[in-house]
């Protein structure tokens, strides 16, 4: 039996950030991590993955990537090393290889049952992140076709021979499809609703523009857009994710994937609408950036060529409505379809029907129980490295304010 003031569960970006801020307040705490620090960056990402934001942006405010160009995009292993080094140099109390199997109320606090014993705590911060249970929406019962979620994809050479169907065109799906096409594979890409900002515009990265335009601080997604993903890439030095360009590489664009009937994948007739809505999002960012630059007198070079879009490819104007998987020689399907939460180990009635916890800016309905690192926790930026840092700072301050002598 062990006791601590505050228990943090998870040692990814959110857990490490929370620990750093609690340490500043002198709050006794323990961080438990089921594997290694930033494990998902290490083993649940493909080999060539890089951060979607430049190194000057995708980091904690108090620690830079000191060995790479600030405008470049850190690779997944470098990101994992960044968090590990940060925790080590600050002597944060992280224990790796410890799995929490149950969290419950106990007296005025909480009890965590772990693979190495029981820990009682006055406060608990759940920092396990949003990438918990891979979501695969459709069943393909053909044993001759390999199927895997994007978190299990590693590289083109690890897939069986044949064409590849990638379902989902957010950042993961679009980047994987491009890598496969560049490797010489025939690729089919199912494209759903998405946003696709410019990688750079008028000399500034899109993350800089979103900050200037106040979009990182948005408190909630626009109604009806909660499930719209963002297509952006830092791969190959960083470029705008344009599906016309992918088509030019040989990628066959498809509408949203539906049911599979007798080996034939049914496709929604929404491809052109999805592409055009993505274009509208892209152009709206340019419009807002131009208006901001004019209003604030920014000396940034105009970029009219950014508004020049290639013609829609034939796969969009004359879309495929049904795909014979075997007939097209598809040997693999990669489901880049996101994740669902998995908080089944928390024995408290605080979850919605979709499995998400009920909270207000990370503060749950149970006194002393907090969440950090979830998308839209307090704003649009919450799921990013610097956003988790900011949320962790606020929640650590609340914990300190409730601790005599620590505020």
PAKOLKE-88037 format. One record per residue (C-alpha): y, z, x; residue number from 1; residue in three letters. Coordinates in nm, 4 decimals, decimal comma. Each point is the difference from the previous one (the first is absolute). Example, Ala and Ser with C-alpha at 12.3 -4.5 7.8 and 13.67 -1.06 7.14 Angstrom:
BEGIN
{{-0,4500; 0,7800; 1,2300}; 1; Ala}
{{0,3440; -0,0660; 0,1370}; 2; Ser}
END
This chain:
BEGIN
{{0,0000; 0,0000; 0,0000}; 1; Unk}
{{0,3434; -0,0964; 0,1314}; 2; Unk}
{{0,3502; 0,0344; -0,1427}; 3; Unk}
{{0,3187; -0,1913; 0,0749}; 4; Unk}
{{0,3411; -0,0242; -0,1562}; 5; Unk}
{{-0,0118; -0,3754; -0,0655}; 6; Unk}
{{-0,2919; -0,2391; 0,0166}; 7; Unk}
{{0,0607; -0,3724; 0,0538}; 8; Unk}
{{-0,2865; -0,2312; -0,0915}; 9; Unk}
{{0,0094; -0,3311; 0,1863}; 10; Unk}
{{0,1370; -0,0915; 0,3436}; 11; Unk}
{{0,1394; -0,3455; -0,0554}; 12; Unk}
{{0,3726; -0,0686; 0,0060}; 13; Unk}
{{0,0714; 0,2346; -0,2915}; 14; Unk}
{{-0,2033; 0,2936; 0,1280}; 15; Unk}
{{0,1344; -0,0252; 0,3552}; 16; Unk}
{{0,3568; -0,0233; -0,1318}; 17; Unk}
{{-0,0464; 0,3044; -0,2249}; 18; Unk}
{{-0,1449; 0,2012; 0,2865}; 19; Unk}
{{0,2944; -0,0872; 0,2232}; 20; Unk}
{{0,2504; 0,1179; -0,2585}; 21; Unk}
{{-0,1893; 0,3207; -0,0817}; 22; Unk}
{{-0,0103; 0,0738; 0,3730}; 23; Unk}
{{0,3790; -0,0301; 0,0151}; 24; Unk}
{{0,0234; 0,2696; -0,2677}; 25; Unk}
{{-0,2542; 0,2210; 0,1769}; 26; Unk}
{{-0,2421; -0,0181; -0,2926}; 27; Unk}
{{-0,3601; 0,0839; 0,1005}; 28; Unk}
{{-0,2237; -0,2864; -0,1072}; 29; Unk}
{{-0,3152; -0,1972; 0,0697}; 30; Unk}
{{-0,0598; -0,3752; -0,0323}; 31; Unk}
{{-0,3520; -0,1149; -0,0870}; 32; Unk}
{{-0,1120; -0,3573; 0,0628}; 33; Unk}
{{-0,3460; -0,1284; -0,0970}; 34; Unk}
{{-0,0221; -0,2323; 0,3004}; 35; Unk}
{{0,2693; -0,0671; 0,2621}; 36; Unk}
{{0,3786; -0,0048; -0,0236}; 37; Unk}
{{0,1070; -0,3223; -0,1754}; 38; Unk}
{{-0,3660; -0,0959; -0,0506}; 39; Unk}
{{0,0690; -0,2704; -0,2551}; 40; Unk}
{{0,2211; -0,1833; 0,2463}; 41; Unk}
{{-0,2917; 0,0054; 0,2439}; 42; Unk}
{{-0,3037; -0,0935; -0,2078}; 43; Unk}
{{0,1150; -0,1269; -0,3393}; 44; Unk}
{{0,2224; -0,2860; 0,1144}; 45; Unk}
{{-0,0824; -0,3425; 0,1399}; 46; Unk}
{{0,0143; -0,0538; 0,3755}; 47; Unk}
{{0,3234; -0,1989; 0,0189}; 48; Unk}
{{0,2017; 0,2091; -0,2471}; 49; Unk}
{{0,3549; 0,0870; 0,0983}; 50; Unk}
{{0,2579; 0,2077; -0,1835}; 51; Unk}
{{0,1972; -0,1883; -0,2633}; 52; Unk}
{{0,3294; 0,1370; 0,1292}; 53; Unk}
{{0,1476; -0,0219; 0,3501}; 54; Unk}
{{-0,0518; 0,2883; 0,2415}; 55; Unk}
{{0,3595; 0,1224; -0,0339}; 56; Unk}
{{-0,0651; 0,0539; -0,3717}; 57; Unk}
{{-0,3654; 0,0950; -0,0509}; 58; Unk}
{{0,0064; 0,3347; 0,1801}; 59; Unk}
{{0,1134; 0,3596; -0,0315}; 60; Unk}
{{0,3736; 0,0430; 0,0629}; 61; Unk}
{{-0,0697; 0,2420; 0,2864}; 62; Unk}
{{-0,2431; -0,2140; 0,2019}; 63; Unk}
{{0,0282; -0,3617; 0,1094}; 64; Unk}
{{-0,2681; -0,2439; 0,1121}; 65; Unk}
{{0,1090; 0,0249; 0,3624}; 66; Unk}
{{-0,2212; -0,2755; 0,1396}; 67; Unk}
{{0,0659; -0,2968; -0,2303}; 68; Unk}
{{0,2980; -0,2095; -0,1025}; 69; Unk}
{{0,1728; 0,1683; -0,2975}; 70; Unk}
{{0,0068; -0,3358; -0,1826}; 71; Unk}
{{-0,3745; -0,0559; 0,0444}; 72; Unk}
{{-0,2793; 0,1180; -0,2291}; 73; Unk}
{{-0,2340; 0,2730; 0,1223}; 74; Unk}
{{-0,3735; -0,0662; -0,0179}; 75; Unk}
{{-0,2250; 0,2293; -0,1988}; 76; Unk}
{{-0,1432; 0,1789; 0,3031}; 77; Unk}
{{0,3490; 0,0552; 0,1409}; 78; Unk}
{{0,1074; 0,1517; -0,3322}; 79; Unk}
{{-0,2975; 0,2377; 0,0026}; 80; Unk}
{{0,0808; 0,0941; 0,3595}; 81; Unk}
{{0,3603; 0,0640; -0,1021}; 82; Unk}
{{-0,1027; 0,2635; -0,2562}; 83; Unk}
{{-0,2568; 0,1563; 0,2321}; 84; Unk}
{{0,2542; 0,0278; 0,2818}; 85; Unk}
{{0,2618; 0,1401; -0,2347}; 86; Unk}
{{-0,2369; 0,2732; -0,1197}; 87; Unk}
{{-0,1145; 0,0838; 0,3520}; 88; Unk}
{{0,3431; 0,0182; 0,1620}; 89; Unk}
{{0,1225; 0,2295; -0,2768}; 90; Unk}
{{-0,3161; 0,2100; 0,0100}; 91; Unk}
{{-0,0532; -0,0379; -0,3731}; 92; Unk}
{{-0,2957; 0,2031; -0,1367}; 93; Unk}
{{-0,2200; -0,2945; -0,0975}; 94; Unk}
{{-0,3761; 0,0504; -0,0339}; 95; Unk}
{{-0,2001; -0,3210; -0,0065}; 96; Unk}
{{-0,3497; -0,0538; -0,1342}; 97; Unk}
{{0,0522; 0,2421; -0,2900}; 98; Unk}
{{-0,0557; -0,1228; -0,3561}; 99; Unk}
{{0,1394; 0,1814; -0,3021}; 100; Unk}
{{-0,2617; -0,0201; -0,2741}; 101; Unk}
{{0,1755; 0,2118; -0,2637}; 102; Unk}
{{0,3466; 0,1402; -0,0617}; 103; Unk}
{{0,0506; 0,2573; -0,2733}; 104; Unk}
{{0,2334; 0,2724; -0,1143}; 105; Unk}
{{-0,0808; 0,3402; 0,1454}; 106; Unk}
{{0,2058; 0,3003; -0,1002}; 107; Unk}
{{0,3672; -0,0797; 0,0565}; 108; Unk}
{{-0,0856; -0,2792; 0,2426}; 109; Unk}
{{-0,2752; -0,2485; 0,0771}; 110; Unk}
{{-0,3475; -0,0174; 0,1479}; 111; Unk}
{{-0,1260; -0,3007; 0,1941}; 112; Unk}
{{-0,3716; -0,0429; 0,0517}; 113; Unk}
{{-0,0511; -0,2022; 0,3165}; 114; Unk}
{{-0,2817; -0,1290; 0,2163}; 115; Unk}
{{0,0798; 0,2864; 0,2406}; 116; Unk}
{{0,0557; 0,2869; -0,2390}; 117; Unk}
{{0,2496; 0,1318; -0,2510}; 118; Unk}
{{0,3766; 0,0138; 0,0470}; 119; Unk}
{{0,2345; 0,1855; -0,2340}; 120; Unk}
{{0,3647; -0,1009; -0,0069}; 121; Unk}
{{0,3178; 0,0898; -0,1803}; 122; Unk}
{{0,1086; -0,3653; -0,0120}; 123; Unk}
{{-0,1831; -0,3313; 0,0289}; 124; Unk}
{{0,1450; -0,3402; 0,0865}; 125; Unk}
{{-0,2305; -0,2903; -0,0866}; 126; Unk}
{{0,0727; -0,2793; 0,2471}; 127; Unk}
{{-0,3063; -0,2205; -0,0381}; 128; Unk}
{{0,2037; -0,3108; -0,0779}; 129; Unk}
{{-0,0478; -0,2831; -0,2509}; 130; Unk}
{{-0,2872; -0,1898; 0,1670}; 131; Unk}
{{-0,2924; 0,1984; -0,1348}; 132; Unk}
{{-0,2505; -0,1946; -0,2068}; 133; Unk}
{{-0,0101; -0,3812; 0,0393}; 134; Unk}
{{0,0557; -0,1793; -0,3304}; 135; Unk}
{{-0,2198; -0,3025; -0,0764}; 136; Unk}
{{0,0747; -0,1234; -0,3529}; 137; Unk}
{{-0,2678; -0,2704; -0,0469}; 138; Unk}
{{-0,3730; -0,0044; 0,0635}; 139; Unk}
{{-0,1565; -0,3033; 0,1683}; 140; Unk}
{{-0,3768; 0,0401; -0,0207}; 141; Unk}
{{-0,0937; -0,2728; 0,2495}; 142; Unk}
{{-0,1902; 0,1678; 0,2897}; 143; Unk}
{{0,0625; -0,3057; 0,2156}; 144; Unk}
{{0,3733; 0,0636; 0,0102}; 145; Unk}
{{0,1237; 0,2853; 0,2189}; 146; Unk}
{{0,2596; 0,2164; -0,1714}; 147; Unk}
{{0,2279; 0,2542; 0,1614}; 148; Unk}
{{0,3272; 0,1742; -0,0646}; 149; Unk}
{{0,2925; -0,0760; 0,2292}; 150; Unk}
{{-0,0403; 0,3436; 0,1610}; 151; Unk}
{{-0,3395; -0,1155; 0,1348}; 152; Unk}
{{0,1158; -0,3394; 0,1296}; 153; Unk}
{{0,0321; -0,0162; 0,3795}; 154; Unk}
{{0,0323; -0,3611; 0,1204}; 155; Unk}
{{-0,1104; -0,3547; -0,0888}; 156; Unk}
{{-0,2976; 0,0110; 0,2350}; 157; Unk}
{{-0,1484; 0,3002; -0,1792}; 158; Unk}
{{-0,0418; -0,1950; -0,3251}; 159; Unk}
{{-0,2975; -0,2171; -0,0916}; 160; Unk}
{{0,0398; -0,3743; 0,0340}; 161; Unk}
{{0,1689; -0,1902; -0,2790}; 162; Unk}
{{0,3236; -0,0021; -0,1925}; 163; Unk}
{{0,1724; 0,3253; -0,0900}; 164; Unk}
{{0,1551; 0,1045; -0,3301}; 165; Unk}
{{0,2771; 0,2588; 0,0408}; 166; Unk}
{{0,0982; 0,1718; -0,3246}; 167; Unk}
{{0,3463; 0,1540; 0,0047}; 168; Unk}
{{0,3128; -0,1361; 0,1657}; 169; Unk}
{{0,1940; 0,3087; 0,0962}; 170; Unk}
{{0,0608; 0,0660; 0,3671}; 171; Unk}
{{-0,3674; 0,0608; 0,0794}; 172; Unk}
{{-0,1441; -0,2956; -0,1891}; 173; Unk}
{{0,2639; -0,2467; 0,1155}; 174; Unk}
{{-0,0293; 0,1050; 0,3651}; 175; Unk}
{{-0,3805; -0,0119; -0,0048}; 176; Unk}
{{0,0045; -0,3419; -0,1655}; 177; Unk}
{{0,2364; -0,1308; 0,2667}; 178; Unk}
{{-0,2125; 0,1380; 0,2829}; 179; Unk}
{{-0,3119; -0,1590; -0,1464}; 180; Unk}
{{0,1727; -0,3359; -0,0471}; 181; Unk}
{{0,1307; 0,0065; 0,3576}; 182; Unk}
{{-0,3575; 0,0647; 0,1188}; 183; Unk}
{{-0,1181; -0,3197; -0,1656}; 184; Unk}
{{-0,1567; 0,1471; -0,3131}; 185; Unk}
{{0,0409; -0,1612; -0,3393}; 186; Unk}
{{0,1855; 0,2602; -0,2047}; 187; Unk}
{{0,0640; 0,0478; -0,3705}; 188; Unk}
{{0,2704; 0,2542; -0,0878}; 189; Unk}
{{0,0408; 0,1520; -0,3460}; 190; Unk}
{{0,3708; 0,0697; -0,0519}; 191; Unk}
{{0,1252; 0,2493; -0,2571}; 192; Unk}
{{0,3531; 0,1259; -0,0759}; 193; Unk}
{{0,1832; 0,0904; 0,3192}; 194; Unk}
{{0,3330; 0,0509; 0,1687}; 195; Unk}
{{0,0617; -0,1843; 0,3263}; 196; Unk}
{{0,3141; 0,0953; 0,1902}; 197; Unk}
{{0,1274; -0,1982; 0,2995}; 198; Unk}
{{-0,1281; 0,1313; 0,3324}; 199; Unk}
{{0,3480; -0,0400; 0,1470}; 200; Unk}
{{0,3270; -0,1232; -0,1447}; 201; Unk}
{{0,3334; -0,0546; 0,1687}; 202; Unk}
{{-0,1278; 0,1635; 0,3173}; 203; Unk}
{{-0,1354; 0,3198; -0,1581}; 204; Unk}
{{-0,3522; 0,1035; -0,0995}; 205; Unk}
{{-0,0655; 0,0393; -0,3703}; 206; Unk}
{{-0,0577; 0,3752; 0,0431}; 207; Unk}
{{0,3611; 0,0248; 0,1225}; 208; Unk}
{{0,1216; -0,1887; -0,3050}; 209; Unk}
{{-0,2006; 0,2135; -0,2419}; 210; Unk}
{{0,1642; 0,3056; 0,1531}; 211; Unk}
{{0,3513; -0,1446; -0,0302}; 212; Unk}
{{-0,0669; -0,1087; -0,3575}; 213; Unk}
{{-0,1258; 0,3464; -0,0975}; 214; Unk}
{{-0,3435; -0,1246; -0,0966}; 215; Unk}
{{-0,1965; 0,2520; 0,2078}; 216; Unk}
{{0,1575; 0,2788; -0,2063}; 217; Unk}
{{-0,1015; -0,1428; -0,3381}; 218; Unk}
{{-0,1504; 0,2868; -0,1984}; 219; Unk}
{{-0,2567; -0,1990; -0,1978}; 220; Unk}
{{-0,1236; -0,3572; -0,0285}; 221; Unk}
{{0,1554; -0,2215; -0,2645}; 222; Unk}
{{-0,2035; 0,0399; -0,3214}; 223; Unk}
{{-0,2833; -0,2507; -0,0044}; 224; Unk}
{{0,0025; -0,0516; 0,3767}; 225; Unk}
{{-0,2015; 0,3061; 0,1055}; 226; Unk}
{{-0,2947; -0,2145; 0,1104}; 227; Unk}
{{0,1934; -0,2832; 0,1636}; 228; Unk}
{{-0,0876; -0,0066; 0,3665}; 229; Unk}
{{0,2164; -0,1097; 0,2902}; 230; Unk}
{{-0,0932; -0,2886; 0,2284}; 231; Unk}
{{0,1479; 0,0562; 0,3453}; 232; Unk}
{{-0,1348; -0,0333; 0,3523}; 233; Unk}
{{0,0692; 0,1105; 0,3541}; 234; Unk}
{{-0,2857; -0,2156; 0,1331}; 235; Unk}
{{0,0626; -0,2766; 0,2545}; 236; Unk}
{{0,3344; 0,1546; 0,0897}; 237; Unk}
{{0,1062; 0,0415; -0,3619}; 238; Unk}
{{0,0752; -0,2719; -0,2530}; 239; Unk}
{{0,0749; -0,0391; -0,3677}; 240; Unk}
{{-0,3190; -0,0115; -0,2028}; 241; Unk}
{{0,0364; -0,3341; -0,1792}; 242; Unk}
{{-0,3017; -0,1182; -0,1980}; 243; Unk}
{{0,1138; -0,3617; 0,0384}; 244; Unk}
{{-0,0442; 0,0433; 0,3744}; 245; Unk}
{{-0,3481; 0,1437; -0,0522}; 246; Unk}
{{-0,0867; -0,3037; -0,2107}; 247; Unk}
{{0,1192; -0,2206; 0,2852}; 248; Unk}
{{-0,2481; 0,1846; 0,2254}; 249; Unk}
{{-0,2774; -0,1056; -0,2374}; 250; Unk}
{{-0,0210; 0,3101; -0,2208}; 251; Unk}
{{-0,0907; -0,0912; -0,3593}; 252; Unk}
{{0,2153; 0,2092; -0,2330}; 253; Unk}
{{-0,1491; 0,1318; -0,3241}; 254; Unk}
{{0,1205; 0,1991; -0,2979}; 255; Unk}
{{-0,1107; 0,3539; -0,0686}; 256; Unk}
{{-0,3738; 0,0533; 0,0157}; 257; Unk}
{{-0,1856; 0,0762; -0,3211}; 258; Unk}
{{-0,3646; 0,0337; -0,0958}; 259; Unk}
{{-0,2865; -0,1790; 0,1719}; 260; Unk}
{{-0,2223; -0,1941; -0,2387}; 261; Unk}
{{-0,3161; -0,1606; 0,1395}; 262; Unk}
{{0,1435; -0,0036; 0,3490}; 263; Unk}
{{0,3344; -0,1465; -0,1090}; 264; Unk}
{{0,3169; 0,2057; 0,0460}; 265; Unk}
{{0,2421; -0,0310; -0,2893}; 266; Unk}
{{0,3647; -0,0270; 0,1023}; 267; Unk}
{{0,3100; 0,0845; -0,1999}; 268; Unk}
{{0,2515; -0,2839; -0,0608}; 269; Unk}
{{0,2770; 0,2023; 0,1639}; 270; Unk}
{{0,0178; -0,1309; 0,3561}; 271; Unk}
{{0,3207; -0,2010; -0,0295}; 272; Unk}
{{0,1729; 0,2802; -0,1918}; 273; Unk}
{{-0,1020; 0,2519; 0,2679}; 274; Unk}
{{0,1261; -0,2234; 0,2819}; 275; Unk}
{{0,3287; -0,0720; -0,1775}; 276; Unk}
{{0,0569; 0,3664; -0,0831}; 277; Unk}
{{-0,0589; 0,0804; 0,3668}; 278; Unk}
{{0,2584; -0,2652; 0,0878}; 279; Unk}
{{0,2496; 0,1593; -0,2373}; 280; Unk}
{{-0,0526; 0,3344; 0,1681}; 281; Unk}
{{0,0507; -0,1611; 0,3412}; 282; Unk}
{{0,3199; -0,1754; -0,1057}; 283; Unk}
{{0,1334; 0,3121; -0,1728}; 284; Unk}
{{-0,0198; 0,1895; 0,3299}; 285; Unk}
{{0,1993; -0,2779; 0,1670}; 286; Unk}
{{0,2578; 0,0117; -0,2799}; 287; Unk}
{{0,0413; 0,3772; 0,0273}; 288; Unk}
{{0,0179; -0,0167; 0,3785}; 289; Unk}
{{0,2696; -0,2676; -0,0133}; 290; Unk}
{{0,2009; 0,2022; -0,2528}; 291; Unk}
{{-0,0317; 0,3152; 0,2113}; 292; Unk}
{{0,1026; -0,1813; 0,3177}; 293; Unk}
{{0,3062; -0,1461; -0,1730}; 294; Unk}
{{0,1013; 0,3297; -0,1632}; 295; Unk}
{{-0,0266; 0,1910; 0,3284}; 296; Unk}
{{0,1363; -0,2665; 0,2301}; 297; Unk}
{{-0,3164; -0,0176; 0,2110}; 298; Unk}
{{0,0148; -0,2457; 0,2880}; 299; Unk}
{{-0,3463; -0,1449; -0,0565}; 300; Unk}
{{-0,0644; -0,3738; 0,0359}; 301; Unk}
{{-0,0634; -0,1817; -0,3304}; 302; Unk}
{{-0,3529; -0,1390; -0,0397}; 303; Unk}
{{0,0036; -0,2697; -0,2713}; 304; Unk}
{{-0,3306; -0,1435; 0,1243}; 305; Unk}
{{-0,1752; 0,3166; -0,1206}; 306; Unk}
{{0,0440; -0,1294; -0,3562}; 307; Unk}
{{-0,1816; -0,3249; 0,0668}; 308; Unk}
{{-0,3476; 0,0270; -0,1526}; 309; Unk}
{{-0,2811; -0,2465; 0,0580}; 310; Unk}
{{-0,1389; -0,1851; -0,3043}; 311; Unk}
{{-0,2695; 0,1782; -0,1927}; 312; Unk}
{{-0,3449; -0,1019; 0,1306}; 313; Unk}
{{-0,2487; -0,1849; -0,2169}; 314; Unk}
{{-0,2141; 0,3120; -0,0336}; 315; Unk}
{{0,2940; 0,1537; -0,1891}; 316; Unk}
{{0,1162; -0,2939; -0,2120}; 317; Unk}
{{-0,3585; -0,1011; -0,0851}; 318; Unk}
{{-0,1791; 0,3352; 0,0192}; 319; Unk}
{{-0,3713; 0,0635; 0,0082}; 320; Unk}
{{-0,1077; 0,1824; -0,3160}; 321; Unk}
{{-0,3582; 0,0809; 0,1008}; 322; Unk}
{{-0,1569; 0,0329; 0,3440}; 323; Unk}
{{-0,3691; -0,0682; 0,0598}; 324; Unk}
{{-0,0623; 0,2500; 0,2796}; 325; Unk}
{{-0,3212; -0,1505; 0,1367}; 326; Unk}
{{0,1212; -0,3542; -0,0627}; 327; Unk}
{{0,3049; 0,0612; 0,2184}; 328; Unk}
{{-0,2139; 0,1447; 0,2764}; 329; Unk}
{{0,1471; 0,3487; -0,0267}; 330; Unk}
{{-0,1926; 0,2409; 0,2200}; 331; Unk}
{{0,2344; 0,2995; -0,0250}; 332; Unk}
{{0,2363; 0,1626; -0,2457}; 333; Unk}
{{0,2673; 0,2395; 0,1260}; 334; Unk}
{{0,1479; 0,2220; -0,2678}; 335; Unk}
{{0,3583; 0,0779; 0,1037}; 336; Unk}
{{0,0519; 0,1718; -0,3321}; 337; Unk}
{{0,1328; 0,3392; 0,0976}; 338; Unk}
{{-0,1254; 0,3512; -0,0493}; 339; Unk}
{{-0,0299; 0,2649; -0,2658}; 340; Unk}
{{0,0629; 0,3716; 0,0582}; 341; Unk}
{{-0,2918; 0,2365; 0,0487}; 342; Unk}
{{0,0965; 0,3628; -0,0470}; 343; Unk}
{{-0,3296; 0,1075; -0,1538}; 344; Unk}
{{-0,0256; 0,2801; 0,2565}; 345; Unk}
{{0,3089; 0,1711; -0,1464}; 346; Unk}
{{-0,1229; 0,2303; -0,2777}; 347; Unk}
{{0,3256; 0,0200; -0,1942}; 348; Unk}
{{0,1094; -0,1649; -0,3237}; 349; Unk}
{{0,3037; -0,1858; 0,1368}; 350; Unk}
{{-0,1112; -0,3624; -0,0053}; 351; Unk}
{{0,0855; -0,2924; -0,2233}; 352; Unk}
{{-0,2568; -0,2361; -0,1513}; 353; Unk}
{{0,0344; -0,2383; 0,2938}; 354; Unk}
{{-0,0752; 0,2800; 0,2460}; 355; Unk}
{{0,3546; 0,0424; 0,1309}; 356; Unk}
{{0,1323; 0,3578; 0,0238}; 357; Unk}
{{0,2773; 0,1169; -0,2259}; 358; Unk}
{{0,2957; 0,0991; 0,2156}; 359; Unk}
{{0,3767; -0,0171; 0,0360}; 360; Unk}
{{0,0970; -0,1371; 0,3408}; 361; Unk}
{{-0,3204; 0,1444; 0,1452}; 362; Unk}
{{0,0239; 0,3390; -0,1738}; 363; Unk}
{{-0,2995; 0,0471; -0,2270}; 364; Unk}
{{-0,0205; 0,1993; -0,3205}; 365; Unk}
{{-0,1994; 0,2645; 0,1903}; 366; Unk}
{{0,2353; 0,2283; 0,1973}; 367; Unk}
{{-0,0672; -0,0352; 0,3717}; 368; Unk}
{{-0,1838; -0,3352; -0,0213}; 369; Unk}
{{0,1786; -0,3040; 0,1408}; 370; Unk}
{{-0,0748; -0,3675; 0,0646}; 371; Unk}
{{0,1503; -0,2197; 0,2700}; 372; Unk}
{{-0,0625; -0,3573; 0,1174}; 373; Unk}
{{-0,0623; -0,1585; -0,3408}; 374; Unk}
{{0,1753; -0,3210; -0,1113}; 375; Unk}
{{0,3183; 0,0684; -0,1959}; 376; Unk}
{{-0,0386; 0,3744; 0,0608}; 377; Unk}
{{0,3771; 0,0454; -0,0090}; 378; Unk}
{{0,1173; -0,3586; 0,0575}; 379; Unk}
{{-0,1109; -0,3442; 0,1111}; 380; Unk}
{{0,0001; 0,1051; 0,3656}; 381; Unk}
{{-0,2421; 0,2898; -0,0468}; 382; Unk}
{{-0,3141; -0,1860; 0,1073}; 383; Unk}
{{0,1507; -0,1113; 0,3318}; 384; Unk}
{{-0,0089; 0,1948; 0,3269}; 385; Unk}
{{0,3678; 0,0923; -0,0053}; 386; Unk}
{{-0,0144; 0,0620; -0,3763}; 387; Unk}
{{-0,2880; 0,2451; 0,0364}; 388; Unk}
{{0,2037; 0,1761; 0,2682}; 389; Unk}
{{0,2924; 0,0390; -0,2379}; 390; Unk}
{{-0,2143; 0,1256; -0,2879}; 391; Unk}
{{-0,1819; 0,2397; 0,2331}; 392; Unk}
{{0,3321; 0,1385; 0,1226}; 393; Unk}
{{0,1097; 0,0715; -0,3572}; 394; Unk}
{{-0,3292; 0,1621; -0,1043}; 395; Unk}
{{-0,0191; 0,2088; 0,3174}; 396; Unk}
{{0,3483; 0,1236; -0,0789}; 397; Unk}
{{-0,1121; 0,1066; -0,3464}; 398; Unk}
{{-0,2977; 0,1870; 0,1438}; 399; Unk}
{{0,2240; 0,1703; 0,2533}; 400; Unk}
{{0,2502; 0,0962; -0,2699}; 401; Unk}
{{-0,2806; 0,1828; -0,1856}; 402; Unk}
{{-0,1084; 0,1798; 0,3184}; 403; Unk}
{{0,1939; 0,3158; 0,0882}; 404; Unk}
{{0,1814; -0,0341; 0,3298}; 405; Unk}
{{-0,0860; -0,3717; 0,0447}; 406; Unk}
{{0,2666; -0,1872; -0,1979}; 407; Unk}
END
